[in-house]
C-alpha cells in the first residue's frame, strides 16, 4: 500500500518527543509538509531536518506545518530535536505502521539486516487533506528538493 497523489493522506497518531500523541488530523485545514527520514544523527538526516527548521517561518507564512517522522524511539528523537533546535514535531513510528501506510518502508536500512527505517520522502498535503505532491528517495545520501517542496506548498494557494 502507498499513499498516492490525489488521495486522502492516511491519518496517524504517533508519539512526539514529549510522549504526547500527535495526529495528522489535528492539522485539519492547514497545509502540511510531511517529511519521513531514516534515522536520527545520521548526517544527511541532520542536514535535512535543519534545512526544514531554517525554512519554518517561510512555511508558516504559507499556512503550512512541517512534521517529521522516523522509526526511532521518541527518546532518541527528543535528543535529536533538542540538539538541532528543531521547531516542529518529530514523531516516532516505532511500530512502523505509518511508514507502511505511506509506502515508505526501507528494509535492511544501511545494511542492518532486520532494521526497517523510513525511506527519505516528503509529502505535501493540502488543507483538504489530500496529497498534492510526493518525493521518494532511493539513495540515502540524497536530500529532498527543498525549492520544489516550497513551490508545491506555494502552488496550493
Secondary structure, DSSP 8 states (H G I E B T S, - for coil): ----TTSB----EEE-TTS-EEEGGGGTTSEEEEEE-S-TT-SHHHHHHHHHHHTHHHHHHTTEEEEEEESS-HHHHHHHHHHHT--SEEEE-TT-HHHHHHT-EETTGGG-TT--EE--EEEEE-TTSBEEEEEE-SSTT----HHHHHHHHHHT-
